[in-house]
Amino acid sequence: MNWNKSEFYASYGRFSQVPSRQKVEIAFSGRSNVGKSSLINKLLNRKSLARVSGAPGKTVTLNFYAVDGVHIVDLPGYGYAKTAKSERARFGELTERYLKSGRVSLLVQLIDFRHPPSADDLTMLNFLAESKIDFIIALTKADKLKGKQREERRATLKSELPGGDCAPVEISAKTGEGVEKLRQIIEAFEK
């Protein structure tokens, strides 16, 4: 898979706008400000393909990026309280309808490595398990933790995550740590 050959494909604000599936779809989910867009840019070797903002809550549509035979789909972030209730409801429904549509080959669930999973993170993980959607957990901002802090977070995560025995990918959009491993996982779902 040529990760350097990527481009923006389309954005959709309503599920009714989304055309039928044309390629394998790998979705990225996480709370606002967890680093979804930054990770997508690093994954696709682009600096600003996915819009990155210092303020959370900027992704409010399904954003599709094409790379070889795959669509990378950036889902709206959740958990940002300063967005209007009606807007949160709209992109909550958009995300739910998309995830229930059976289109997703793999979902990459991003969780900030530095903190325990939020209630919204746990709700999403339980939803994914109940919906039988294949997913992996990517622990973002790994570069911000030193050796002992990482060990402590790893140990604590076992009791914080449902099913505690999963093997999350520790990742940094800043340094590139874990990006190659994530690419390999995605390539296994490419077919």
MARTI-570090 format. One record per residue: residue number from 1; residue in three letters; x, y, z of N, C-alpha, C, O in turn. Coordinates in Angstrom, 1 decimal, always signed. Layout:
<sites>
NUM|ALA|X|Y|Z|X|Y|Z|X|Y|Z|X|Y|Z;
...
</sites>
This chain:
<sites>
1|MET|+0.8|-1.2|+0.0|+0.0|+0.0|+0.0|+0.9|+1.2|+0.0|+1.8|+1.4|+0.8;
2|ASN|+0.6|+2.2|-0.9|+1.5|+3.4|-1.0|+0.8|+4.5|-0.2|-0.1|+5.1|-0.6;
3|TRP|+1.4|+4.7|+1.0|+0.9|+5.6|+2.0|+1.1|+7.1|+1.6|+0.5|+8.0|+2.1;
4|ASN|+2.1|+7.2|+0.6|+2.4|+8.6|+0.2|+1.4|+9.1|-0.9|+1.4|+10.3|-1.3;
5|LYS|+0.6|+8.2|-1.4|-0.4|+8.5|-2.5|-1.8|+8.7|-1.8|-2.6|+7.7|-1.9;
6|SER|-2.0|+9.8|-1.2|-3.3|+10.0|-0.6|-3.8|+11.4|-0.9|-3.1|+12.3|-1.3;
7|GLU|-5.2|+11.5|-0.8|-5.8|+12.7|-1.1|-7.1|+12.8|-0.4|-7.7|+11.8|+0.0;
8|PHE|-7.6|+14.1|-0.2|-8.9|+14.3|+0.4|-9.9|+13.8|-0.7|-9.8|+14.1|-1.9;
9|TYR|-10.9|+13.1|-0.2|-11.9|+12.5|-1.1|-13.3|+13.3|-1.0|-13.7|+13.8|-2.0;
10|ALA|-13.8|+13.4|+0.2|-15.1|+14.1|+0.4|-15.4|+14.2|+1.9|-14.9|+13.5|+2.7;
11|SER|-16.3|+15.2|+2.2|-16.9|+15.3|+3.5|-18.4|+15.2|+3.4|-19.0|+15.7|+2.4;
12|TYR|-19.0|+14.6|+4.4|-20.5|+14.5|+4.5|-21.0|+14.9|+5.8|-20.5|+14.4|+6.9;
13|GLY|-22.0|+15.8|+5.8|-22.6|+16.3|+7.1|-23.8|+15.5|+7.5|-24.3|+15.6|+8.6;
14|ARG|-24.4|+14.7|+6.6|-25.6|+13.9|+6.8|-25.3|+12.5|+6.2|-24.7|+12.4|+5.2;
15|PHE|-25.8|+11.5|+6.9|-25.5|+10.1|+6.4|-26.2|+9.9|+5.1|-25.7|+9.1|+4.3;
16|SER|-27.3|+10.5|+4.8|-28.0|+10.4|+3.6|-27.2|+10.8|+2.4|-27.5|+10.5|+1.2;
17|GLN|-26.2|+11.6|+2.6|-25.3|+12.1|+1.6|-24.2|+11.1|+1.2|-23.6|+11.2|+0.1;
18|VAL|-23.9|+10.2|+2.1|-22.8|+9.3|+1.9|-23.1|+8.3|+0.8|-24.1|+7.6|+0.9;
19|PRO|-22.3|+8.2|-0.3|-22.6|+7.3|-1.4|-22.3|+5.8|-0.9|-21.7|+5.6|+0.2;
20|SER|-22.7|+4.9|-1.7|-22.4|+3.5|-1.3|-20.9|+3.3|-1.3|-20.1|+4.0|-1.9;
21|ARG|-20.6|+2.3|-0.5|-19.2|+2.0|-0.2|-18.4|+1.6|-1.5|-18.9|+0.7|-2.2;
22|GLN|-17.3|+2.2|-1.7|-16.5|+2.0|-2.9|-15.2|+1.3|-2.6|-14.6|+0.6|-3.5;
23|LYS|-14.7|+1.5|-1.4|-13.4|+0.9|-1.0|-13.5|+0.4|+0.4|-14.5|+0.7|+1.1;
24|VAL|-12.5|-0.3|+0.9|-12.4|-0.6|+2.3|-12.4|+0.7|+3.1|-11.7|+1.6|+2.7;
25|GLU|-13.2|+0.7|+4.2|-13.2|+1.9|+5.0|-12.6|+1.6|+6.4|-13.1|+0.8|+7.1;
26|ILE|-11.6|+2.4|+6.8|-11.0|+2.3|+8.1|-11.3|+3.7|+8.8|-10.9|+4.7|+8.4;
27|ALA|-12.1|+3.6|+9.8|-12.6|+4.8|+10.5|-11.7|+5.1|+11.8|-11.2|+4.2|+12.4;
28|PHE|-11.6|+6.4|+12.1|-10.9|+6.8|+13.2|-11.8|+7.6|+14.1|-12.5|+8.5|+13.7;
29|SER|-11.9|+7.1|+15.4|-12.8|+7.7|+16.4|-12.1|+8.1|+17.6|-11.1|+7.5|+18.0;
30|GLY|-12.6|+9.1|+18.3|-12.1|+9.5|+19.6|-12.7|+10.8|+20.1|-13.4|+11.5|+19.3;
31|ARG|-12.4|+11.1|+21.3|-12.9|+12.4|+21.8|-12.3|+13.6|+21.1|-11.2|+13.4|+20.5;
32|SER|-12.9|+14.7|+21.2|-12.3|+15.9|+20.6|-11.0|+16.2|+21.3|-10.8|+16.0|+22.5;
33|ASN|-10.0|+16.6|+20.5|-8.7|+17.0|+20.9|-7.8|+15.8|+21.3|-6.8|+15.9|+22.0;
34|VAL|-8.2|+14.6|+20.8|-7.3|+13.4|+21.1|-6.2|+13.2|+20.1|-5.3|+12.5|+20.3;
35|GLY|-6.3|+13.9|+19.0|-5.3|+13.9|+17.9|-5.6|+13.1|+16.7|-4.7|+12.5|+16.1;
36|LYS|-6.9|+12.9|+16.4|-7.3|+12.1|+15.2|-6.7|+12.7|+13.9|-6.1|+12.0|+13.2;
37|SER|-7.0|+14.0|+13.7|-6.5|+14.6|+12.4|-5.0|+14.6|+12.4|-4.4|+14.3|+11.3;
38|SER|-4.3|+14.8|+13.5|-2.8|+14.8|+13.5|-2.3|+13.4|+13.1|-1.3|+13.2|+12.4;
39|LEU|-2.9|+12.4|+13.7|-2.5|+11.0|+13.4|-2.8|+10.6|+12.0|-2.0|+10.0|+11.4;
40|ILE|-3.9|+11.0|+11.5|-4.2|+10.7|+10.0|-3.2|+11.4|+9.1|-2.7|+10.8|+8.2;
41|ASN|-2.8|+12.6|+9.4|-1.8|+13.3|+8.6|-0.5|+12.5|+8.7|+0.2|+12.4|+7.7;
42|LYS|-0.1|+12.1|+9.9|+1.2|+11.4|+10.0|+1.1|+10.0|+9.3|+2.0|+9.6|+8.6;
43|LEU|+0.0|+9.3|+9.4|-0.2|+8.0|+8.8|-0.1|+8.2|+7.3|+0.5|+7.3|+6.6;
44|LEU|-0.6|+9.3|+6.7|-0.7|+9.5|+5.3|+0.5|+10.3|+4.8|+0.6|+10.7|+3.6;
45|ASN|+1.5|+10.6|+5.6|+2.7|+11.3|+5.3|+2.4|+12.7|+4.7|+3.0|+13.2|+3.7;
46|ARG|+1.4|+13.3|+5.3|+1.0|+14.7|+4.9|+1.0|+15.6|+6.1|+0.7|+15.2|+7.2;
47|LYS|+1.3|+16.9|+5.9|+1.3|+17.8|+7.0|-0.1|+18.4|+7.3|-0.4|+18.6|+8.5;
48|SER|-0.9|+18.6|+6.3|-2.2|+19.3|+6.6|-3.3|+18.8|+5.7|-4.2|+19.6|+5.3;
49|LEU|-3.3|+17.5|+5.4|-4.4|+16.9|+4.6|-5.7|+17.0|+5.5|-6.7|+17.5|+5.0;
50|ALA|-5.6|+16.4|+6.7|-6.7|+16.5|+7.6|-6.6|+17.8|+8.4|-5.5|+18.1|+8.9;
51|ARG|-7.6|+18.5|+8.6|-7.6|+19.8|+9.3|-7.2|+19.6|+10.8|-7.9|+18.8|+11.5;
52|VAL|-6.2|+20.3|+11.2|-5.8|+20.2|+12.6|-6.1|+21.5|+13.2|-5.8|+22.6|+12.6;
53|SER|-6.6|+21.5|+14.5|-6.9|+22.8|+15.1|-6.5|+22.7|+16.6|-6.5|+21.6|+17.2;
54|GLY|-6.1|+23.8|+17.1|-5.7|+23.9|+18.6|-7.0|+23.8|+19.4|-6.9|+23.5|+20.6;
55|ALA|-8.1|+24.2|+18.8|-9.4|+24.1|+19.6|-10.1|+22.8|+19.3|-10.2|+22.4|+18.1;
56|PRO|-10.6|+22.1|+20.3|-11.3|+20.9|+20.0|-12.7|+21.1|+19.4|-13.2|+22.2|+19.4;
57|GLY|-13.2|+20.0|+18.8|-14.5|+20.0|+18.2|-14.6|+20.5|+16.8|-15.7|+21.0|+16.4;
58|LYS|-13.5|+20.6|+16.0|-13.6|+21.1|+14.7|-14.1|+20.1|+13.6|-14.6|+20.5|+12.6;
59|THR|-13.9|+18.8|+13.9|-14.4|+17.8|+12.9|-15.8|+17.5|+13.2|-16.1|+16.9|+14.2;
60|VAL|-16.7|+18.0|+12.3|-18.2|+17.8|+12.6|-18.8|+17.1|+11.4|-20.0|+17.0|+11.3;
61|THR|-18.0|+16.5|+10.5|-18.5|+15.8|+9.4|-17.7|+14.5|+9.3|-16.7|+14.3|+9.9;
62|LEU|-18.2|+13.6|+8.4|-17.4|+12.4|+8.1|-16.5|+12.8|+7.0|-16.9|+13.2|+5.9;
63|ASN|-15.2|+12.8|+7.2|-14.2|+13.2|+6.3|-13.5|+12.0|+5.7|-12.8|+11.2|+6.4;
64|PHE|-13.6|+11.8|+4.4|-13.0|+10.6|+3.7|-11.7|+11.0|+3.0|-11.6|+12.1|+2.3;
65|TYR|-10.6|+10.2|+3.2|-9.4|+10.4|+2.6|-9.1|+9.1|+1.8|-9.2|+8.0|+2.4;
66|ALA|-8.7|+9.2|+0.5|-8.4|+8.1|-0.3|-6.9|+7.8|-0.3|-6.1|+8.7|-0.5;
67|VAL|-6.5|+6.5|+0.0|-5.1|+6.1|-0.1|-5.2|+4.7|-0.7|-5.7|+3.8|-0.1;
68|ASP|-4.7|+4.5|-1.9|-4.7|+3.3|-2.7|-6.2|+2.7|-2.7|-7.1|+3.4|-3.1;
69|GLY|-6.4|+1.5|-2.2|-7.7|+0.9|-2.2|-8.5|+1.1|-1.0|-9.4|+0.3|-0.7;
70|VAL|-8.1|+2.1|-0.2|-8.7|+2.3|+1.1|-9.3|+3.7|+1.3|-8.7|+4.7|+0.8;
71|HIS|-10.3|+3.8|+2.0|-10.8|+5.2|+2.5|-10.5|+5.2|+4.0|-11.0|+4.4|+4.8;
72|ILE|-9.8|+6.2|+4.4|-9.6|+6.6|+5.8|-10.7|+7.5|+6.2|-10.9|+8.5|+5.5;
73|VAL|-11.5|+7.3|+7.2|-12.6|+8.1|+7.5|-12.4|+8.7|+8.9|-12.3|+8.0|+9.9;
74|ASP|-12.3|+10.0|+9.0|-12.2|+10.8|+10.2|-13.6|+11.1|+10.7|-14.3|+11.9|+10.1;
75|LEU|-14.0|+10.5|+11.8|-15.3|+10.7|+12.4|-15.3|+11.9|+13.3|-14.3|+12.3|+13.8;
76|PRO|-16.5|+12.6|+13.5|-16.5|+13.7|+14.4|-16.1|+13.3|+15.8|-16.4|+12.2|+16.3;
77|GLY|-15.3|+14.2|+16.5|-14.9|+13.9|+17.8|-16.1|+14.0|+18.8|-17.1|+14.7|+18.5;
78|TYR|-16.0|+13.4|+19.9|-17.1|+13.4|+20.9|-16.6|+14.0|+22.2|-15.4|+14.0|+22.4;
79|GLY|-17.6|+14.4|+23.0|-17.2|+14.8|+24.4|-16.9|+16.3|+24.5|-16.5|+16.7|+25.6;
80|TYR|-17.0|+17.1|+23.5|-16.7|+18.5|+23.6|-18.0|+19.3|+23.9|-18.9|+19.3|+23.2;
81|ALA|-18.0|+19.9|+25.1|-19.2|+20.5|+25.7|-19.6|+21.8|+25.1|-20.7|+22.3|+25.2;
82|LYS|-18.6|+22.5|+24.5|-18.9|+23.9|+24.0|-19.6|+24.0|+22.7|-19.8|+25.0|+22.1;
83|THR|-19.9|+22.8|+22.1|-20.7|+22.8|+20.9|-22.2|+22.8|+21.2|-22.6|+22.2|+22.2;
84|ALA|-23.0|+23.4|+20.4|-24.4|+23.5|+20.6|-25.0|+22.1|+20.7|-24.6|+21.2|+20.0;
85|LYS|-26.0|+21.9|+21.6|-26.6|+20.6|+21.7|-27.2|+20.0|+20.4|-27.0|+18.9|+20.1;
86|SER|-27.8|+20.9|+19.6|-28.4|+20.4|+18.3|-27.3|+19.9|+17.4|-27.4|+19.0|+16.7;
87|GLU|-26.1|+20.6|+17.4|-25.0|+20.2|+16.6|-24.4|+18.9|+17.1|-24.1|+18.0|+16.3;
88|ARG|-24.2|+18.8|+18.4|-23.7|+17.5|+18.9|-24.7|+16.4|+18.6|-24.2|+15.3|+18.3;
89|ALA|-26.0|+16.6|+18.7|-26.9|+15.6|+18.3|-26.8|+15.2|+16.9|-26.9|+14.0|+16.5;
90|ARG|-26.6|+16.2|+16.0|-26.5|+15.9|+14.6|-25.3|+15.0|+14.3|-25.4|+14.0|+13.6;
91|PHE|-24.1|+15.4|+14.8|-23.0|+14.6|+14.4|-22.9|+13.3|+15.3|-22.2|+12.4|+14.9;
92|GLY|-23.6|+13.3|+16.4|-23.7|+12.0|+17.1|-24.6|+11.0|+16.3|-24.2|+9.8|+16.2;
93|GLU|-25.7|+11.5|+15.7|-26.5|+10.6|+14.9|-25.8|+10.2|+13.6|-25.9|+9.1|+13.2;
94|LEU|-25.0|+11.2|+13.0|-24.2|+10.9|+11.8|-23.2|+9.7|+12.1|-23.1|+8.8|+11.3;
95|THR|-22.5|+9.8|+13.2|-21.5|+8.8|+13.6|-22.2|+7.5|+13.8|-21.8|+6.4|+13.3;
96|GLU|-23.3|+7.5|+14.6|-24.0|+6.3|+14.9|-24.5|+5.6|+13.7|-24.4|+4.4|+13.5;
97|ARG|-25.2|+6.3|+12.8|-25.7|+5.7|+11.5|-24.6|+5.2|+10.7|-24.7|+4.1|+10.1;
98|TYR|-23.5|+5.9|+10.6|-22.3|+5.4|+9.8|-21.8|+4.1|+10.4|-21.6|+3.1|+9.7;
99|LEU|-21.6|+4.1|+11.7|-21.1|+2.9|+12.4|-22.0|+1.7|+12.3|-21.6|+0.5|+12.2;
100|LYS|-23.3|+1.9|+12.3|-24.3|+0.8|+12.2|-24.6|+0.4|+10.8|-25.3|-0.6|+10.6;
101|SER|-24.0|+1.0|+9.8|-24.3|+0.7|+8.4|-23.5|-0.5|+7.9|-23.9|-1.0|+6.8;
102|GLY|-22.6|-1.0|+8.7|-21.8|-2.2|+8.2|-20.7|-1.9|+7.3|-20.1|-2.8|+6.7;
103|ARG|-20.4|-0.6|+7.1|-19.4|-0.2|+6.1|-17.9|-0.3|+6.6|-17.0|-0.5|+5.9;
104|VAL|-17.8|-0.3|+8.0|-16.5|-0.1|+8.6|-15.8|-1.5|+8.6|-16.3|-2.4|+9.2;
105|SER|-14.6|-1.6|+8.0|-13.8|-2.8|+8.0|-13.0|-2.9|+9.4|-12.8|-3.9|+9.9;
106|LEU|-12.5|-1.7|+9.8|-11.8|-1.6|+11.1|-12.0|-0.2|+11.6|-12.0|+0.8|+10.9;
107|LEU|-12.1|-0.1|+12.9|-12.2|+1.2|+13.6|-11.0|+1.4|+14.5|-10.7|+0.5|+15.3;
108|VAL|-10.3|+2.5|+14.3|-9.2|+2.8|+15.2|-9.7|+3.7|+16.3|-10.0|+4.9|+16.0;
109|GLN|-9.8|+3.3|+17.5|-10.3|+4.0|+18.6|-9.2|+4.7|+19.3|-8.3|+4.0|+19.9;
110|LEU|-9.1|+6.0|+19.3|-8.0|+6.8|+19.9|-8.4|+7.2|+21.3|-9.5|+7.6|+21.6;
111|ILE|-7.4|+6.9|+22.2|-7.6|+7.3|+23.6|-6.3|+7.9|+24.0|-5.2|+7.4|+23.7;
112|ASP|-6.3|+9.1|+24.7|-5.2|+9.8|+25.2|-4.5|+8.9|+26.3|-5.0|+8.6|+27.3;
113|PHE|-3.2|+8.5|+25.9|-2.5|+7.6|+26.8|-2.3|+8.2|+28.2|-2.1|+7.4|+29.2;
114|ARG|-2.2|+9.5|+28.3|-1.9|+10.1|+29.6|-3.0|+10.0|+30.6|-2.7|+10.2|+31.8;
115|HIS|-4.2|+9.8|+30.2|-5.4|+9.8|+31.1|-6.2|+8.6|+31.0|-6.2|+7.8|+30.0;
116|PRO|-7.0|+8.3|+32.1|-7.9|+7.2|+32.0|-8.9|+7.4|+30.9|-9.2|+8.6|+30.6;
117|PRO|-9.4|+6.4|+30.3|-10.5|+6.6|+29.3|-11.7|+7.3|+29.9|-12.1|+7.1|+31.0;
118|SER|-12.2|+8.2|+29.1|-13.4|+9.0|+29.6|-14.6|+8.1|+29.6|-14.6|+7.0|+29.0;
119|ALA|-15.7|+8.6|+30.2|-17.0|+7.8|+30.1|-17.4|+7.7|+28.7|-17.9|+6.6|+28.3;
120|ASP|-17.2|+8.7|+27.8|-17.5|+8.6|+26.4|-16.7|+7.6|+25.7|-17.2|+6.8|+24.8;
121|ASP|-15.4|+7.5|+26.0|-14.5|+6.5|+25.5|-15.0|+5.1|+25.8|-15.1|+4.2|+24.9;
122|LEU|-15.4|+4.9|+27.0|-15.9|+3.6|+27.5|-17.2|+3.2|+26.8|-17.5|+2.1|+26.4;
123|THR|-18.1|+4.2|+26.7|-19.3|+4.0|+25.9|-19.1|+3.6|+24.5|-19.7|+2.6|+24.0;
124|MET|-18.1|+4.2|+23.9|-17.8|+3.9|+22.5|-17.2|+2.4|+22.4|-17.6|+1.7|+21.5;
125|LEU|-16.3|+2.1|+23.3|-15.7|+0.8|+23.3|-16.8|-0.3|+23.5|-16.8|-1.4|+22.9;
126|ASN|-17.7|-0.1|+24.4|-18.8|-1.0|+24.6|-19.7|-1.1|+23.4|-20.1|-2.2|+23.1;
127|PHE|-20.0|+0.0|+22.8|-20.8|+0.0|+21.6|-20.1|-0.8|+20.5|-20.8|-1.6|+19.8;
128|LEU|-18.8|-0.6|+20.3|-18.1|-1.3|+19.3|-18.1|-2.9|+19.5|-18.3|-3.6|+18.6;
129|ALA|-17.9|-3.2|+20.8|-17.9|-4.7|+21.1|-19.3|-5.3|+20.9|-19.5|-6.3|+20.3;
130|GLU|-20.4|-4.5|+21.3|-21.7|-5.0|+21.2|-22.1|-5.1|+19.7|-22.9|-6.0|+19.3;
131|SER|-21.6|-4.2|+18.9|-21.9|-4.1|+17.5|-21.1|-5.0|+16.6|-21.3|-5.2|+15.4;
132|LYS|-20.1|-5.7|+17.3|-19.2|-6.6|+16.6|-18.4|-5.9|+15.5|-18.2|-6.5|+14.4;
133|ILE|-18.0|-4.7|+15.7|-17.2|-3.9|+14.8|-15.7|-4.2|+15.2|-15.3|-4.0|+16.3;
134|ASP|-14.9|-4.7|+14.2|-13.5|-4.9|+14.5|-12.8|-3.5|+14.8|-13.0|-2.6|+14.1;
135|PHE|-12.1|-3.5|+15.9|-11.4|-2.3|+16.3|-10.1|-2.5|+17.0|-9.9|-3.6|+17.6;
136|ILE|-9.3|-1.5|+17.0|-8.1|-1.5|+17.8|-8.0|-0.2|+18.6|-8.7|+0.7|+18.2;
137|ILE|-7.3|-0.2|+19.6|-7.1|+1.0|+20.4|-5.7|+1.6|+20.2|-4.7|+0.9|+20.2;
138|ALA|-5.7|+2.9|+19.8|-4.5|+3.6|+19.7|-4.3|+4.6|+20.8|-5.2|+5.4|+21.0;
139|LEU|-3.3|+4.4|+21.6|-3.0|+5.3|+22.7|-2.2|+6.5|+22.2|-1.0|+6.3|+22.0;
140|THR|-2.8|+7.6|+22.1|-2.2|+8.8|+21.5|-1.3|+9.6|+22.5|-1.4|+9.4|+23.7;
141|LYS|-0.5|+10.4|+21.9|+0.4|+11.4|+22.7|+1.3|+10.6|+23.6|+1.7|+11.0|+24.7;
142|ALA|+1.8|+9.4|+23.1|+2.7|+8.6|+23.8|+4.0|+9.3|+24.1|+4.7|+9.0|+25.1;
143|ASP|+4.4|+10.2|+23.2|+5.7|+10.9|+23.4|+5.7|+11.8|+24.6|+6.8|+12.2|+25.1;
144|LYS|+4.5|+12.1|+25.2|+4.5|+13.0|+26.4|+4.7|+12.2|+27.7|+4.7|+12.8|+28.8;
145|LEU|+4.8|+10.9|+27.6|+5.0|+10.1|+28.8|+6.4|+9.5|+28.8|+6.9|+9.0|+27.8;
146|LYS|+7.1|+9.6|+30.0|+8.4|+9.0|+30.1|+8.3|+7.5|+30.5|+7.2|+7.1|+30.7;
147|GLY|+9.4|+6.8|+30.5|+9.4|+5.4|+30.8|+8.6|+4.9|+31.9|+7.7|+4.0|+31.8;
148|LYS|+8.8|+5.4|+33.1|+8.1|+5.0|+34.3|+6.6|+5.3|+34.2|+5.7|+4.6|+34.6;
149|GLN|+6.3|+6.5|+33.7|+4.9|+6.9|+33.5|+4.2|+6.0|+32.6|+3.0|+5.6|+32.8;
150|ARG|+4.9|+5.6|+31.5|+4.3|+4.6|+30.6|+4.0|+3.3|+31.2|+2.9|+2.8|+31.1;
151|GLU|+4.9|+2.8|+32.0|+4.7|+1.5|+32.7|+3.5|+1.6|+33.6|+2.7|+0.7|+33.6;
152|GLU|+3.4|+2.7|+34.4|+2.3|+2.9|+35.3|+0.9|+2.9|+34.5|+0.0|+2.3|+34.9;
153|ARG|+0.9|+3.7|+33.4|-0.3|+3.8|+32.6|-0.7|+2.4|+32.0|-1.8|+2.1|+32.0;
154|ARG|+0.3|+1.7|+31.5|+0.0|+0.4|+30.9|-0.6|-0.5|+31.9|-1.6|-1.2|+31.7;
155|ALA|-0.1|-0.5|+33.1|-0.6|-1.4|+34.2|-2.0|-1.0|+34.6|-2.9|-1.8|+34.8;
156|THR|-2.3|+0.3|+34.7|-3.6|+0.8|+35.1|-4.6|+0.6|+34.0|-5.8|+0.3|+34.3;
157|LEU|-4.2|+0.7|+32.7|-5.1|+0.5|+31.6|-5.8|-0.9|+31.6|-6.9|-1.0|+31.2;
158|LYS|-5.1|-1.8|+32.1|-5.6|-3.2|+32.2|-6.9|-3.3|+33.0|-7.8|-4.0|+32.6;
159|SER|-7.0|-2.4|+34.0|-8.2|-2.4|+34.8|-9.2|-1.3|+34.3|-10.4|-1.4|+34.6;
160|GLU|-8.8|-0.4|+33.5|-9.6|+0.7|+33.0|-10.4|+0.4|+31.8|-11.5|+0.9|+31.5;
161|LEU|-9.8|-0.5|+30.9|-10.4|-0.8|+29.6|-11.3|-2.1|+29.8|-10.9|-3.1|+30.4;
162|PRO|-12.5|-2.1|+29.1|-13.3|-3.3|+29.1|-12.5|-4.4|+28.4|-11.9|-4.2|+27.4;
163|GLY|-12.5|-5.6|+29.0|-11.8|-6.7|+28.4|-10.3|-6.7|+28.6|-9.6|-7.5|+28.1;
164|GLY|-9.8|-5.8|+29.4|-8.5|-5.5|+29.9|-7.3|-6.2|+29.2|-6.2|-5.8|+29.4;
165|ASP|-7.5|-7.3|+28.4|-6.4|-8.0|+27.8|-6.0|-7.6|+26.4|-5.3|-8.2|+25.7;
166|CYS|-6.6|-6.5|+25.9|-6.3|-6.0|+24.6|-4.9|-5.4|+24.5|-4.3|-5.1|+25.6;
167|ALA|-4.3|-5.4|+23.3|-3.0|-4.9|+23.2|-3.0|-3.6|+22.4|-2.9|-3.6|+21.1;
168|PRO|-3.2|-2.5|+23.1|-3.3|-1.2|+22.3|-1.9|-0.8|+21.7|-0.9|-1.3|+22.1;
169|VAL|-2.0|+0.0|+20.6|-0.8|+0.5|+20.0|-0.5|+1.9|+20.6|-1.3|+2.8|+20.6;
170|GLU|+0.7|+2.0|+21.1|+1.2|+3.3|+21.7|+1.7|+4.1|+20.5|+2.5|+3.6|+19.7;
171|ILE|+1.1|+5.3|+20.4|+1.4|+6.1|+19.1|+1.6|+7.5|+19.4|+1.1|+8.1|+20.4;
172|SER|+2.4|+8.1|+18.5|+2.7|+9.6|+18.6|+2.7|+10.2|+17.2|+3.5|+9.8|+16.4;
173|ALA|+1.7|+11.1|+17.0|+1.7|+11.8|+15.7|+2.9|+12.7|+15.6|+3.3|+13.1|+14.5;
174|LYS|+3.5|+13.1|+16.7|+4.6|+14.0|+16.7|+5.9|+13.3|+16.3|+6.6|+13.8|+15.4;
175|THR|+6.2|+12.2|+16.9|+7.5|+11.5|+16.7|+7.3|+10.4|+15.6|+8.3|+9.9|+15.1;
176|GLY|+6.1|+9.9|+15.4|+5.9|+8.8|+14.4|+5.9|+7.4|+15.1|+5.8|+6.4|+14.5;
177|GLU|+6.1|+7.4|+16.4|+6.1|+6.1|+17.1|+4.8|+5.4|+16.9|+3.8|+6.0|+17.0;
178|GLY|+4.9|+4.1|+16.6|+3.7|+3.3|+16.4|+3.0|+3.4|+15.1|+2.1|+2.6|+14.8;
179|VAL|+3.4|+4.4|+14.3|+2.7|+4.6|+13.0|+2.9|+3.5|+12.1|+1.9|+3.0|+11.4;
180|GLU|+4.1|+2.9|+12.0|+4.3|+1.8|+11.1|+3.5|+0.6|+11.5|+3.0|-0.1|+10.7;
181|LYS|+3.5|+0.4|+12.8|+2.7|-0.8|+13.3|+1.2|-0.6|+12.9|+0.5|-1.5|+12.5;
182|LEU|+0.7|+0.6|+13.1|-0.7|+0.9|+12.7|-0.9|+0.7|+11.2|-2.0|+0.2|+10.8;
183|ARG|+0.0|+1.1|+10.4|-0.1|+0.9|+9.0|-0.2|-0.6|+8.7|-1.0|-1.0|+7.8;
184|GLN|+0.6|-1.4|+9.3|+0.6|-2.9|+9.1|-0.8|-3.5|+9.5|-1.3|-4.3|+8.8;
185|ILE|-1.3|-3.0|+10.6|-2.7|-3.5|+11.0|-3.7|-3.1|+10.0|-4.5|-3.9|+9.6;
186|ILE|-3.7|-1.9|+9.5|-4.6|-1.4|+8.5|-4.5|-2.2|+7.2|-5.5|-2.6|+6.6;
187|GLU|-3.2|-2.5|+6.8|-3.0|-3.2|+5.5|-3.6|-4.6|+5.6|-4.0|-5.2|+4.6;
188|ALA|-3.6|-5.2|+6.8|-4.2|-6.5|+7.0|-5.7|-6.5|+6.7|-6.3|-7.5|+6.3;
189|PHE|-6.4|-5.3|+6.8|-7.8|-5.2|+6.6|-8.1|-4.6|+5.2|-9.3|-4.5|+4.8;
190|GLU|-7.0|-4.4|+4.4|-7.2|-3.7|+3.1|-8.0|-4.6|+2.1|-8.7|-4.0|+1.3;
191|LYS|-7.9|-5.9|+2.2|-8.6|-6.7|+1.3|-10.1|-6.9|+1.5|-10.7|-7.6|+0.7;
</sites>
